[in-house]
């Protein structure tokens, strides 16, 4: 706007010099001020949430102390830039239009803009507070972690949704509370973001995660370590790979704790009892080959070292790992079930008909064909199974079974990511992976000749019934000797030497 003209010198009127307007009086600085005010309101609101919430959420920290300050600093920068630009323009155009961007309440047109701008500014402040709250909650959601932020981890998202921890937010296990691990997670997340953007992340994603927070900081927040579990009754239902799909069930008492509370440690959870410290050295990245271990009694400080015959040297100190929950429960939220287990569960529920002879073997073969992709798998699975059951007697039950096998493939095998049970060992048990037998194999010996027993199955579990039909009605309190449904076992073999989750070796 043009400044009002001064009266002519010869008019006799006294010239009153106009007070110069502030350089901050401009639209650019006004917009910056609104952004700064909105960020300040959001910051105050989020800080109140951070201090008032009992359970700390790591994403609240990054939103409060990183994202919001960026907007605040950006707004302040706009305020300063507007003043600098206005001053520069005024010096350059002195006497011409030195107030080009300045706000003039005396101008009717500008007043309209001012009222509109003020109303929008108030609305922006309200939306800033509401938006901050909603953004905070969304950023901690499973959808944000599994679909928006980590879209490449679709297999992990699918396995998470059907797992035992499906109602536990991703951040609770992968980050937890506290600034230290939050910063570590965000630095690691930056690396992952770059790899995902450049599409050069590894397929399959490598496990175990090297920088995962210790289980004592995460798992034990919910799983009370002092809780006495005693024996847990578990049923394992299987089907033989024969023409009749012969069922076989083993009912087993798992000895999670075998001593009374406060008594001497015993049972499976002996391994993480605070009175004992178990350390081991693995020669492979997946921690499946363990040639050396040491057990220390924390009460008296004595220790015993066990090693395989071929492992003569002492392991490097940097390679030792103290055993915790994750060494057995290594797939607590992202379990990739084997093809055999998935098919057997579907057979038990009736989703796959046991009227189809050898259906377990056929279904597994259909899913593990070479060069299957997510796009062509449904057609190839259907074609394979139709070729095996071409007789008219199977027409009524075959379509539903094909559909179920296709569904199992889509939710357990991910070819594009090269992700399935074959690359992600599950250390619970010892059927399809070495699991317990990584150490309990009778091949690790101490200097005194002691071994880590494998032959005594009753240490960890007791079979109270096994077989099928009437055999399951008779229970044995003392426990039964395991009767392998395929005949006598070679004592030098472990379960995983024959079973691999797919077609039996």
ABEGO torsion letter per residue (X at the ends): XBBBBBBBAAAGBBBBBBBBBBAABBAAAAAAAAAAAAAAAAAAAAAAAAAABABBBAAAAAAAAAAAAAAAAAAAAAAAAAAAAAAAAAAAABGBBAAAABBBAABAAAAAAAAAAAAAAAAAAAAAAAAAAAAAAAAABAAAAAAAABAAAAAAAAAAAABAAAABBAAAAAAEBEAAAAAAAAAAAAAAAAAAAAGABBOBBBOBBAABBBAAAAAAAABBAABBAEBBBBBBBBBBBBAAGBBBBBBBBBBABABBBGBBBBEAAAAABAABBBBBBBABAAGABBABBBBBBAAAGBBBBBBBAABABBBBAAABBBBBAAAABABAABBBBBAAAAAAAAAAAGABBAABBGAAAAAAAAAABBGBBAAAAAAAAAAAAAAABABAAAAAAAAAAAAAAAAAAAAABBAAAGBBAAABBBABEAAABAEAAAABAGABBBAAGBBBBAABAAAABBBABBEBEAAAABBBAAEBBBBBAAEBBBAABBAAAABAGBBBX
